[in-house]
Amino acid sequence: MKIGFLFNHDQIHQVAHSLPIAIALAGLSPSTEIVIATSNARLTDEVRRLCAEKGVALPIIELALRKPLTRFAARHLEALLPATKLGIYRDNLDFFGSLDALVVAEKTSLLLKTRYGLSGLRLIHTRHGAGDRAIGFDKASAEFDHVLVSGPKIRDRLIAEAGVPADRLTIVGYPKFDLLPETPARLPFQANGKPTVLYNPHPSPHLSSWFRHGRAVLDHFVHDDRYNLIFAPHVMLFQRRFVLTIDRLRIDRPGEIDPGVLAAPNIHVDLGSRASTDMTYTSAADIYLGDVSSQVYEFLQRPRPCVFLDSHGVDWIGNPNYAHWQAGAVIDGPASLGAALDRAEQRQVGYRPVQEALFARSFDLTDEPSALRAARAVLAAASRPTAPARSSSAGSATDRLDGARA
């Protein structure tokens, strides 16, 4: 049996969600042929780094755009759209057709079935995060042959909202947590002893706090240095000059960071390094400040105060897409930020039970490593018949672009 693990993105943030499964699978089933496929040098380097940390050598194939048309599209459209990412599927059908199963963390890979006719290829979805956004539970999820989920919240919503059959879902925990160091990270500038806030806005313009309030948030910490600030947005926020979302058509520019912010000794800015993806910042911070990013659930691995910015006037109470906003104070703008931060530690005693309940619903963790649980599920799913195609609900490639960036 030949099982591929695909990493096809601009950034490395999805690698930690499924590479630990490949590493565990190599030990669990030595007779299984495992191949890692990447689409750029950045991904290849991250795969090699994590494999080296675990002392495992896995074959890596770096896929490339082969056809003049896709290379032309990538060259001229990449500033706005992930043209390279979409072209990788079209130009490497021979590789994908050689596999029995393909393990992926995003949904654009469904093109292999819905557009390119690889009906015999078993597609296994690991997802990437345990957040609450509606796009994570759209009908496209039901097109996968199997879906690995972190906990009962994800399973129940996929069944109810996406129509995924229960027998094509397996709860496996959260393989990314297998990589979490035992000792929380600390950054050099935290030696000043001040409490540290992590501001982690999402890239989607219709959901993010960045485009309306982000610069005012950064200015707050420039002028109030009682707190340290880690500004580590979702790695896709500043990846391109424009941010485009399709589920609600919107385009916006993330802009640039003011030099005064970059120079402030109490502010650490990271727009997309490895530390933005490996839980360094969710581990190091004392307070989480965000909007809809699923990283809040990684932060809650150790319950700590949270504050959420409602930049769009959301009717969020009772809305499952904003369930995480129950974990802390919700404010409507930076004018309320200072008071919310000053009260955050005192109010945490009331929020902690809510945070623990939200975390338990999102992650079913056991003494067994999540990656090993997932590896067994991958083996089982790779041996089953492929799911029947339901192209009517799979949607177009562009319909899934926003979900792929989550």
Contacts in CASP RR format, 6 or more apart in sequence:
PFRMAT RR
TARGET T0000
AUTHOR 0000-0000-0000
METHOD contacts of the structure
MODEL  1
MKIGFLFNHDQIHQVAHSLPIAIALAGLSPSTEIVIATSNARLTDEVRRL
CAEKGVALPIIELALRKPLTRFAARHLEALLPATKLGIYRDNLDFFGSLD
ALVVAEKTSLLLKTRYGLSGLRLIHTRHGAGDRAIGFDKASAEFDHVLVS
GPKIRDRLIAEAGVPADRLTIVGYPKFDLLPETPARLPFQANGKPTVLYN
PHPSPHLSSWFRHGRAVLDHFVHDDRYNLIFAPHVMLFQRRFVLTIDRLR
IDRPGEIDPGVLAAPNIHVDLGSRASTDMTYTSAADIYLGDVSSQVYEFL
QRPRPCVFLDSHGVDWIGNPNYAHWQAGAVIDGPASLGAALDRAEQRQVG
YRPVQEALFARSFDLTDEPSALRAARAVLAAASRPTAPARSSSAGSATDR
LDGARA
1 31 0 8 1.000
1 32 0 8 1.000
1 33 0 8 1.000
1 100 0 8 1.000
1 101 0 8 1.000
1 382 0 8 1.000
1 383 0 8 1.000
2 32 0 8 1.000
2 33 0 8 1.000
2 35 0 8 1.000
2 98 0 8 1.000
2 99 0 8 1.000
2 100 0 8 1.000
2 101 0 8 1.000
3 25 0 8 1.000
3 32 0 8 1.000
3 33 0 8 1.000
3 34 0 8 1.000
3 35 0 8 1.000
3 99 0 8 1.000
3 100 0 8 1.000
3 101 0 8 1.000
3 102 0 8 1.000
3 103 0 8 1.000
3 378 0 8 1.000
3 382 0 8 1.000
4 22 0 8 1.000
4 34 0 8 1.000
4 35 0 8 1.000
4 36 0 8 1.000
4 37 0 8 1.000
4 99 0 8 1.000
4 101 0 8 1.000
4 102 0 8 1.000
4 103 0 8 1.000
5 18 0 8 1.000
5 19 0 8 1.000
5 21 0 8 1.000
5 22 0 8 1.000
5 34 0 8 1.000
5 35 0 8 1.000
5 36 0 8 1.000
5 37 0 8 1.000
5 102 0 8 1.000
5 103 0 8 1.000
5 104 0 8 1.000
6 37 0 8 1.000
6 102 0 8 1.000
6 103 0 8 1.000
6 104 0 8 1.000
6 109 0 8 1.000
7 14 0 8 1.000
7 15 0 8 1.000
7 18 0 8 1.000
7 19 0 8 1.000
7 36 0 8 1.000
7 37 0 8 1.000
7 38 0 8 1.000
7 39 0 8 1.000
7 43 0 8 1.000
7 46 0 8 1.000
7 47 0 8 1.000
7 105 0 8 1.000
8 37 0 8 1.000
8 38 0 8 1.000
8 39 0 8 1.000
8 43 0 8 1.000
8 63 0 8 1.000
8 85 0 8 1.000
8 88 0 8 1.000
8 89 0 8 1.000
8 104 0 8 1.000
8 106 0 8 1.000
8 108 0 8 1.000
8 109 0 8 1.000
9 39 0 8 1.000
9 43 0 8 1.000
9 82 0 8 1.000
9 85 0 8 1.000
9 106 0 8 1.000
9 404 0 8 1.000
10 40 0 8 1.000
10 82 0 8 1.000
10 84 0 8 1.000
10 85 0 8 1.000
10 236 0 8 1.000
10 239 0 8 1.000
11 42 0 8 1.000
11 235 0 8 1.000
11 236 0 8 1.000
11 239 0 8 1.000
11 272 0 8 1.000
11 277 0 8 1.000
12 42 0 8 1.000
12 43 0 8 1.000
12 46 0 8 1.000
12 235 0 8 1.000
12 274 0 8 1.000
12 277 0 8 1.000
13 128 0 8 1.000
13 234 0 8 1.000
13 235 0 8 1.000
13 236 0 8 1.000
13 276 0 8 1.000
13 277 0 8 1.000
14 105 0 8 1.000
14 106 0 8 1.000
14 128 0 8 1.000
15 43 0 8 1.000
15 46 0 8 1.000
15 47 0 8 1.000
15 50 0 8 1.000
15 277 0 8 1.000
16 50 0 8 1.000
16 175 0 8 1.000
16 176 0 8 1.000
16 179 0 8 1.000
16 277 0 8 1.000
16 278 0 8 1.000
17 105 0 8 1.000
17 126 0 8 1.000
17 127 0 8 1.000
17 128 0 8 1.000
17 129 0 8 1.000
17 175 0 8 1.000
17 176 0 8 1.000
18 103 0 8 1.000
18 104 0 8 1.000
18 105 0 8 1.000
18 126 0 8 1.000
18 128 0 8 1.000
18 175 0 8 1.000
19 36 0 8 1.000
19 47 0 8 1.000
19 50 0 8 1.000
19 51 0 8 1.000
20 50 0 8 1.000
20 175 0 8 1.000
20 176 0 8 1.000
20 178 0 8 1.000
20 179 0 8 1.000
20 369 0 8 1.000
20 370 0 8 1.000
20 371 0 8 1.000
20 374 0 8 1.000
21 103 0 8 1.000
21 126 0 8 1.000
21 148 0 8 1.000
21 175 0 8 1.000
21 371 0 8 1.000
21 374 0 8 1.000
21 375 0 8 1.000
21 378 0 8 1.000
22 34 0 8 1.000
22 36 0 8 1.000
22 58 0 8 1.000
22 103 0 8 1.000
23 50 0 8 1.000
23 51 0 8 1.000
23 54 0 8 1.000
23 56 0 8 1.000
23 58 0 8 1.000
23 371 0 8 1.000
24 175 0 8 1.000
24 369 0 8 1.000
24 371 0 8 1.000
24 372 0 8 1.000
24 374 0 8 1.000
24 375 0 8 1.000
25 32 0 8 1.000
25 34 0 8 1.000
25 375 0 8 1.000
25 378 0 8 1.000
25 379 0 8 1.000
26 32 0 8 1.000
26 34 0 8 1.000
26 56 0 8 1.000
26 58 0 8 1.000
27 375 0 8 1.000
28 372 0 8 1.000
28 375 0 8 1.000
28 376 0 8 1.000
28 379 0 8 1.000
29 375 0 8 1.000
29 379 0 8 1.000
32 379 0 8 1.000
34 58 0 8 1.000
34 59 0 8 1.000
35 58 0 8 1.000
35 59 0 8 1.000
35 60 0 8 1.000
35 61 0 8 1.000
35 99 0 8 1.000
36 47 0 8 1.000
36 58 0 8 1.000
36 59 0 8 1.000
36 60 0 8 1.000
36 61 0 8 1.000
37 60 0 8 1.000
37 61 0 8 1.000
37 62 0 8 1.000
37 63 0 8 1.000
37 92 0 8 1.000
37 95 0 8 1.000
38 44 0 8 1.000
38 47 0 8 1.000
38 60 0 8 1.000
38 61 0 8 1.000
38 62 0 8 1.000
38 63 0 8 1.000
39 62 0 8 1.000
39 63 0 8 1.000
39 64 0 8 1.000
39 84 0 8 1.000
39 85 0 8 1.000
39 88 0 8 1.000
40 62 0 8 1.000
40 84 0 8 1.000
41 62 0 8 1.000
44 60 0 8 1.000
44 62 0 8 1.000
46 274 0 8 1.000
47 58 0 8 1.000
47 60 0 8 1.000
48 60 0 8 1.000
50 179 0 8 1.000
51 57 0 8 1.000
51 58 0 8 1.000
61 95 0 8 1.000
63 88 0 8 1.000
63 91 0 8 1.000
63 92 0 8 1.000
63 95 0 8 1.000
64 88 0 8 1.000
64 91 0 8 1.000
64 92 0 8 1.000
65 71 0 8 1.000
65 74 0 8 1.000
65 84 0 8 1.000
65 87 0 8 1.000
65 88 0 8 1.000
65 91 0 8 1.000
66 91 0 8 1.000
66 92 0 8 1.000
67 90 0 8 1.000
67 91 0 8 1.000
70 83 0 8 1.000
70 87 0 8 1.000
70 90 0 8 1.000
70 91 0 8 1.000
73 83 0 8 1.000
73 87 0 8 1.000
74 83 0 8 1.000
74 84 0 8 1.000
74 87 0 8 1.000
76 83 0 8 1.000
77 83 0 8 1.000
78 84 0 8 1.000
78 240 0 8 1.000
79 240 0 8 1.000
79 241 0 8 1.000
79 242 0 8 1.000
80 240 0 8 1.000
80 241 0 8 1.000
80 242 0 8 1.000
80 244 0 8 1.000
81 244 0 8 1.000
81 401 0 8 1.000
82 108 0 8 1.000
82 401 0 8 1.000
82 404 0 8 1.000
85 108 0 8 1.000
85 404 0 8 1.000
86 108 0 8 1.000
86 111 0 8 1.000
86 397 0 8 1.000
89 96 0 8 1.000
89 108 0 8 1.000
89 109 0 8 1.000
89 111 0 8 1.000
89 112 0 8 1.000
89 115 0 8 1.000
89 116 0 8 1.000
90 116 0 8 1.000
93 112 0 8 1.000
93 116 0 8 1.000
93 118 0 8 1.000
96 102 0 8 1.000
96 112 0 8 1.000
96 116 0 8 1.000
96 118 0 8 1.000
96 121 0 8 1.000
97 118 0 8 1.000
97 121 0 8 1.000
99 121 0 8 1.000
100 121 0 8 1.000
100 122 0 8 1.000
100 382 0 8 1.000
101 121 0 8 1.000
101 122 0 8 1.000
101 123 0 8 1.000
101 124 0 8 1.000
101 145 0 8 1.000
101 378 0 8 1.000
101 381 0 8 1.000
101 382 0 8 1.000
102 109 0 8 1.000
102 112 0 8 1.000
102 121 0 8 1.000
102 122 0 8 1.000
102 123 0 8 1.000
102 124 0 8 1.000
103 124 0 8 1.000
103 126 0 8 1.000
103 378 0 8 1.000
104 123 0 8 1.000
104 124 0 8 1.000
104 125 0 8 1.000
104 126 0 8 1.000
105 125 0 8 1.000
105 126 0 8 1.000
105 127 0 8 1.000
105 128 0 8 1.000
106 128 0 8 1.000
106 403 0 8 1.000
106 404 0 8 1.000
107 125 0 8 1.000
107 140 0 8 1.000
107 141 0 8 1.000
107 400 0 8 1.000
107 403 0 8 1.000
107 404 0 8 1.000
108 397 0 8 1.000
108 400 0 8 1.000
108 401 0 8 1.000
108 404 0 8 1.000
109 123 0 8 1.000
110 123 0 8 1.000
110 140 0 8 1.000
110 143 0 8 1.000
110 144 0 8 1.000
110 394 0 8 1.000
110 400 0 8 1.000
111 397 0 8 1.000
112 118 0 8 1.000
112 121 0 8 1.000
112 123 0 8 1.000
113 119 0 8 1.000
113 121 0 8 1.000
113 123 0 8 1.000
113 143 0 8 1.000
113 389 0 8 1.000
113 394 0 8 1.000
114 143 0 8 1.000
114 389 0 8 1.000
114 391 0 8 1.000
114 394 0 8 1.000
114 395 0 8 1.000
115 397 0 8 1.000
119 386 0 8 1.000
119 389 0 8 1.000
120 386 0 8 1.000
121 386 0 8 1.000
122 145 0 8 1.000
122 146 0 8 1.000
122 381 0 8 1.000
122 382 0 8 1.000
122 384 0 8 1.000
122 386 0 8 1.000
123 143 0 8 1.000
123 144 0 8 1.000
123 145 0 8 1.000
124 144 0 8 1.000
124 145 0 8 1.000
124 146 0 8 1.000
124 147 0 8 1.000
124 148 0 8 1.000
124 378 0 8 1.000
124 381 0 8 1.000
124 382 0 8 1.000
125 141 0 8 1.000
125 144 0 8 1.000
125 146 0 8 1.000
125 147 0 8 1.000
125 148 0 8 1.000
126 148 0 8 1.000
126 175 0 8 1.000
126 374 0 8 1.000
127 136 0 8 1.000
127 147 0 8 1.000
127 148 0 8 1.000
127 149 0 8 1.000
127 150 0 8 1.000
127 154 0 8 1.000
128 406 0 8 1.000
129 150 0 8 1.000
129 174 0 8 1.000
129 176 0 8 1.000
129 294 0 8 1.000
129 297 0 8 1.000
129 298 0 8 1.000
129 406 0 8 1.000
130 150 0 8 1.000
130 151 0 8 1.000
130 153 0 8 1.000
130 154 0 8 1.000
130 174 0 8 1.000
130 294 0 8 1.000
130 297 0 8 1.000
130 362 0 8 1.000
130 363 0 8 1.000
131 294 0 8 1.000
131 296 0 8 1.000
131 297 0 8 1.000
131 324 0 8 1.000
131 362 0 8 1.000
132 292 0 8 1.000
132 294 0 8 1.000
132 320 0 8 1.000
132 321 0 8 1.000
132 322 0 8 1.000
132 323 0 8 1.000
132 324 0 8 1.000
133 207 0 8 1.000
133 292 0 8 1.000
133 294 0 8 1.000
133 321 0 8 1.000
133 406 0 8 1.000
134 161 0 8 1.000
134 247 0 8 1.000
134 321 0 8 1.000
135 247 0 8 1.000
135 402 0 8 1.000
135 403 0 8 1.000
135 406 0 8 1.000
136 162 0 8 1.000
136 403 0 8 1.000
136 406 0 8 1.000
137 157 0 8 1.000
137 158 0 8 1.000
137 161 0 8 1.000
137 162 0 8 1.000
138 161 0 8 1.000
138 162 0 8 1.000
138 400 0 8 1.000
138 403 0 8 1.000
139 162 0 8 1.000
139 163 0 8 1.000
139 393 0 8 1.000
139 394 0 8 1.000
139 395 0 8 1.000
140 162 0 8 1.000
140 393 0 8 1.000
140 394 0 8 1.000
140 395 0 8 1.000
140 399 0 8 1.000
140 400 0 8 1.000
141 147 0 8 1.000
141 158 0 8 1.000
141 162 0 8 1.000
141 163 0 8 1.000
141 164 0 8 1.000
142 158 0 8 1.000
142 162 0 8 1.000
142 163 0 8 1.000
142 164 0 8 1.000
142 165 0 8 1.000
142 390 0 8 1.000
142 393 0 8 1.000
143 387 0 8 1.000
143 389 0 8 1.000
143 390 0 8 1.000
143 393 0 8 1.000
143 394 0 8 1.000
144 164 0 8 1.000
144 168 0 8 1.000
144 387 0 8 1.000
145 168 0 8 1.000
145 381 0 8 1.000
145 384 0 8 1.000
145 386 0 8 1.000
145 387 0 8 1.000
146 168 0 8 1.000
146 169 0 8 1.000
146 170 0 8 1.000
146 377 0 8 1.000
146 378 0 8 1.000
146 381 0 8 1.000
146 384 0 8 1.000
147 158 0 8 1.000
147 164 0 8 1.000
147 168 0 8 1.000
147 169 0 8 1.000
147 170 0 8 1.000
148 170 0 8 1.000
148 172 0 8 1.000
148 374 0 8 1.000
148 377 0 8 1.000
148 378 0 8 1.000
149 155 0 8 1.000
149 158 0 8 1.000
149 169 0 8 1.000
149 170 0 8 1.000
149 171 0 8 1.000
149 172 0 8 1.000
149 173 0 8 1.000
150 171 0 8 1.000
150 172 0 8 1.000
150 173 0 8 1.000
150 174 0 8 1.000
150 362 0 8 1.000
150 363 0 8 1.000
150 364 0 8 1.000
150 370 0 8 1.000
151 171 0 8 1.000
151 173 0 8 1.000
151 361 0 8 1.000
151 362 0 8 1.000
151 363 0 8 1.000
151 364 0 8 1.000
152 171 0 8 1.000
152 361 0 8 1.000
152 364 0 8 1.000
153 323 0 8 1.000
153 361 0 8 1.000
153 362 0 8 1.000
154 362 0 8 1.000
155 166 0 8 1.000
155 169 0 8 1.000
155 171 0 8 1.000
157 320 0 8 1.000
158 164 0 8 1.000
158 169 0 8 1.000
159 165 0 8 1.000
159 166 0 8 1.000
159 169 0 8 1.000
168 381 0 8 1.000
168 387 0 8 1.000
170 374 0 8 1.000
170 377 0 8 1.000
170 380 0 8 1.000
170 381 0 8 1.000
171 364 0 8 1.000
172 370 0 8 1.000
172 373 0 8 1.000
172 374 0 8 1.000
172 377 0 8 1.000
173 363 0 8 1.000
173 364 0 8 1.000
173 365 0 8 1.000
173 366 0 8 1.000
173 370 0 8 1.000
173 373 0 8 1.000
173 374 0 8 1.000
174 363 0 8 1.000
174 365 0 8 1.000
174 370 0 8 1.000
175 369 0 8 1.000
175 370 0 8 1.000
175 371 0 8 1.000
175 374 0 8 1.000
176 279 0 8 1.000
176 298 0 8 1.000
177 298 0 8 1.000
177 301 0 8 1.000
177 363 0 8 1.000
177 365 0 8 1.000
177 370 0 8 1.000
178 369 0 8 1.000
178 370 0 8 1.000
178 371 0 8 1.000
179 278 0 8 1.000
179 279 0 8 1.000
180 279 0 8 1.000
180 283 0 8 1.000
180 301 0 8 1.000
181 283 0 8 1.000
184 283 0 8 1.000
184 284 0 8 1.000
184 302 0 8 1.000
185 279 0 8 1.000
185 280 0 8 1.000
185 281 0 8 1.000
185 283 0 8 1.000
185 284 0 8 1.000
186 284 0 8 1.000
187 196 0 8 1.000
187 230 0 8 1.000
187 268 0 8 1.000
187 284 0 8 1.000
189 228 0 8 1.000
189 265 0 8 1.000
189 266 0 8 1.000
189 268 0 8 1.000
190 196 0 8 1.000
190 228 0 8 1.000
190 284 0 8 1.000
192 228 0 8 1.000
192 266 0 8 1.000
194 225 0 8 1.000
194 226 0 8 1.000
194 227 0 8 1.000
194 228 0 8 1.000
194 266 0 8 1.000
195 226 0 8 1.000
195 227 0 8 1.000
195 228 0 8 1.000
195 286 0 8 1.000
195 287 0 8 1.000
195 345 0 8 1.000
196 227 0 8 1.000
196 228 0 8 1.000
196 229 0 8 1.000
196 230 0 8 1.000
196 284 0 8 1.000
196 285 0 8 1.000
196 286 0 8 1.000
196 287 0 8 1.000
197 221 0 8 1.000
197 227 0 8 1.000
197 228 0 8 1.000
197 229 0 8 1.000
197 230 0 8 1.000
197 285 0 8 1.000
197 286 0 8 1.000
197 287 0 8 1.000
197 288 0 8 1.000
197 289 0 8 1.000
197 341 0 8 1.000
198 229 0 8 1.000
198 230 0 8 1.000
198 232 0 8 1.000
198 281 0 8 1.000
198 282 0 8 1.000
198 284 0 8 1.000
198 285 0 8 1.000
198 287 0 8 1.000
198 288 0 8 1.000
198 289 0 8 1.000
198 299 0 8 1.000
199 214 0 8 1.000
199 217 0 8 1.000
199 218 0 8 1.000
199 229 0 8 1.000
199 230 0 8 1.000
199 231 0 8 1.000
199 232 0 8 1.000
199 233 0 8 1.000
199 289 0 8 1.000
199 290 0 8 1.000
200 232 0 8 1.000
200 233 0 8 1.000
200 234 0 8 1.000
200 281 0 8 1.000
200 282 0 8 1.000
200 288 0 8 1.000
200 289 0 8 1.000
200 290 0 8 1.000
200 293 0 8 1.000
200 295 0 8 1.000
200 296 0 8 1.000
201 208 0 8 1.000
201 209 0 8 1.000
201 210 0 8 1.000
201 214 0 8 1.000
201 233 0 8 1.000
201 234 0 8 1.000
201 237 0 8 1.000
201 290 0 8 1.000
201 291 0 8 1.000
201 293 0 8 1.000
201 309 0 8 1.000
202 208 0 8 1.000
202 209 0 8 1.000
202 210 0 8 1.000
202 233 0 8 1.000
202 234 0 8 1.000
202 237 0 8 1.000
202 290 0 8 1.000
202 291 0 8 1.000
202 292 0 8 1.000
202 293 0 8 1.000
203 210 0 8 1.000
203 233 0 8 1.000
203 234 0 8 1.000
203 236 0 8 1.000
203 237 0 8 1.000
203 239 0 8 1.000
203 243 0 8 1.000
203 254 0 8 1.000
203 405 0 8 1.000
204 243 0 8 1.000
204 245 0 8 1.000
204 250 0 8 1.000
204 292 0 8 1.000
204 402 0 8 1.000
204 405 0 8 1.000
205 211 0 8 1.000
205 243 0 8 1.000
205 245 0 8 1.000
205 250 0 8 1.000
205 251 0 8 1.000
205 252 0 8 1.000
206 245 0 8 1.000
206 248 0 8 1.000
206 250 0 8 1.000
206 312 0 8 1.000
207 291 0 8 1.000
207 292 0 8 1.000
207 312 0 8 1.000
208 237 0 8 1.000
208 291 0 8 1.000
208 292 0 8 1.000
208 311 0 8 1.000
209 217 0 8 1.000
209 290 0 8 1.000
209 291 0 8 1.000
209 309 0 8 1.000
209 310 0 8 1.000
209 311 0 8 1.000
210 233 0 8 1.000
210 237 0 8 1.000
210 254 0 8 1.000
211 252 0 8 1.000
211 254 0 8 1.000
211 311 0 8 1.000
212 311 0 8 1.000
212 312 0 8 1.000
213 309 0 8 1.000
213 311 0 8 1.000
213 333 0 8 1.000
213 334 0 8 1.000
214 334 0 8 1.000
215 258 0 8 1.000
216 333 0 8 1.000
216 334 0 8 1.000
217 289 0 8 1.000
217 309 0 8 1.000
217 334 0 8 1.000
217 337 0 8 1.000
218 229 0 8 1.000
218 231 0 8 1.000
218 257 0 8 1.000
218 258 0 8 1.000
218 261 0 8 1.000
218 267 0 8 1.000
219 258 0 8 1.000
219 261 0 8 1.000
219 334 0 8 1.000
220 334 0 8 1.000
220 337 0 8 1.000
220 338 0 8 1.000
221 227 0 8 1.000
221 229 0 8 1.000
221 261 0 8 1.000
221 264 0 8 1.000
221 266 0 8 1.000
221 267 0 8 1.000
222 260 0 8 1.000
222 261 0 8 1.000
222 264 0 8 1.000
222 267 0 8 1.000
224 338 0 8 1.000
225 264 0 8 1.000
225 265 0 8 1.000
225 266 0 8 1.000
227 266 0 8 1.000
227 287 0 8 1.000
227 341 0 8 1.000
228 266 0 8 1.000
228 267 0 8 1.000
228 268 0 8 1.000
229 266 0 8 1.000
229 267 0 8 1.000
229 268 0 8 1.000
230 268 0 8 1.000
230 270 0 8 1.000
230 281 0 8 1.000
230 284 0 8 1.000
230 285 0 8 1.000
231 257 0 8 1.000
231 261 0 8 1.000
231 267 0 8 1.000
231 268 0 8 1.000
231 269 0 8 1.000
231 270 0 8 1.000
232 268 0 8 1.000
232 269 0 8 1.000
232 270 0 8 1.000
232 271 0 8 1.000
232 272 0 8 1.000
232 275 0 8 1.000
232 276 0 8 1.000
232 281 0 8 1.000
233 271 0 8 1.000
233 276 0 8 1.000
234 293 0 8 1.000
234 295 0 8 1.000
234 405 0 8 1.000
235 271 0 8 1.000
235 272 0 8 1.000
235 276 0 8 1.000
235 277 0 8 1.000
236 243 0 8 1.000
236 405 0 8 1.000
237 243 0 8 1.000
237 254 0 8 1.000
237 271 0 8 1.000
238 254 0 8 1.000
238 255 0 8 1.000
238 271 0 8 1.000
238 272 0 8 1.000
239 272 0 8 1.000
241 253 0 8 1.000
241 254 0 8 1.000
242 251 0 8 1.000
242 252 0 8 1.000
242 253 0 8 1.000
243 251 0 8 1.000
243 252 0 8 1.000
243 253 0 8 1.000
243 254 0 8 1.000
244 250 0 8 1.000
244 251 0 8 1.000
244 401 0 8 1.000
245 251 0 8 1.000
245 401 0 8 1.000
245 402 0 8 1.000
245 405 0 8 1.000
246 398 0 8 1.000
246 399 0 8 1.000
246 400 0 8 1.000
246 401 0 8 1.000
246 402 0 8 1.000
247 399 0 8 1.000
247 402 0 8 1.000
247 403 0 8 1.000
257 269 0 8 1.000
257 271 0 8 1.000
261 267 0 8 1.000
261 269 0 8 1.000
262 269 0 8 1.000
270 276 0 8 1.000
270 281 0 8 1.000
275 281 0 8 1.000
279 298 0 8 1.000
282 288 0 8 1.000
282 295 0 8 1.000
282 298 0 8 1.000
282 299 0 8 1.000
282 301 0 8 1.000
283 302 0 8 1.000
285 299 0 8 1.000
285 304 0 8 1.000
286 304 0 8 1.000
286 305 0 8 1.000
287 304 0 8 1.000
287 305 0 8 1.000
287 306 0 8 1.000
287 307 0 8 1.000
287 341 0 8 1.000
287 344 0 8 1.000
288 296 0 8 1.000
288 299 0 8 1.000
288 304 0 8 1.000
288 305 0 8 1.000
288 306 0 8 1.000
288 307 0 8 1.000
289 306 0 8 1.000
289 307 0 8 1.000
289 308 0 8 1.000
289 309 0 8 1.000
289 337 0 8 1.000
289 341 0 8 1.000
290 296 0 8 1.000
290 306 0 8 1.000
290 307 0 8 1.000
290 308 0 8 1.000
290 309 0 8 1.000
291 308 0 8 1.000
291 309 0 8 1.000
291 310 0 8 1.000
291 311 0 8 1.000
292 321 0 8 1.000
292 322 0 8 1.000
292 324 0 8 1.000
294 406 0 8 1.000
296 306 0 8 1.000
296 324 0 8 1.000
296 327 0 8 1.000
297 324 0 8 1.000
297 358 0 8 1.000
297 359 0 8 1.000
297 362 0 8 1.000
297 363 0 8 1.000
299 306 0 8 1.000
300 306 0 8 1.000
300 327 0 8 1.000
300 355 0 8 1.000
300 358 0 8 1.000
300 359 0 8 1.000
301 359 0 8 1.000
303 348 0 8 1.000
303 351 0 8 1.000
303 352 0 8 1.000
303 355 0 8 1.000
303 356 0 8 1.000
303 359 0 8 1.000
304 348 0 8 1.000
305 328 0 8 1.000
305 344 0 8 1.000
305 345 0 8 1.000
305 347 0 8 1.000
305 348 0 8 1.000
305 351 0 8 1.000
306 324 0 8 1.000
306 327 0 8 1.000
306 328 0 8 1.000
306 329 0 8 1.000
306 344 0 8 1.000
306 351 0 8 1.000
306 355 0 8 1.000
307 328 0 8 1.000
307 329 0 8 1.000
307 330 0 8 1.000
307 331 0 8 1.000
307 337 0 8 1.000
307 340 0 8 1.000
307 341 0 8 1.000
307 344 0 8 1.000
308 324 0 8 1.000
308 325 0 8 1.000
308 327 0 8 1.000
308 328 0 8 1.000
308 329 0 8 1.000
308 330 0 8 1.000
308 331 0 8 1.000
309 331 0 8 1.000
309 332 0 8 1.000
309 333 0 8 1.000
309 334 0 8 1.000
310 316 0 8 1.000
310 325 0 8 1.000
310 330 0 8 1.000
310 331 0 8 1.000
310 332 0 8 1.000
310 333 0 8 1.000
311 332 0 8 1.000
311 333 0 8 1.000
313 332 0 8 1.000
314 322 0 8 1.000
316 322 0 8 1.000
316 325 0 8 1.000
316 330 0 8 1.000
323 358 0 8 1.000
324 358 0 8 1.000
326 354 0 8 1.000
326 358 0 8 1.000
327 351 0 8 1.000
327 354 0 8 1.000
327 355 0 8 1.000
327 358 0 8 1.000
328 344 0 8 1.000
328 347 0 8 1.000
328 351 0 8 1.000
328 354 0 8 1.000
328 355 0 8 1.000
329 340 0 8 1.000
329 343 0 8 1.000
329 344 0 8 1.000
329 347 0 8 1.000
331 337 0 8 1.000
331 340 0 8 1.000
366 373 0 8 1.000
END
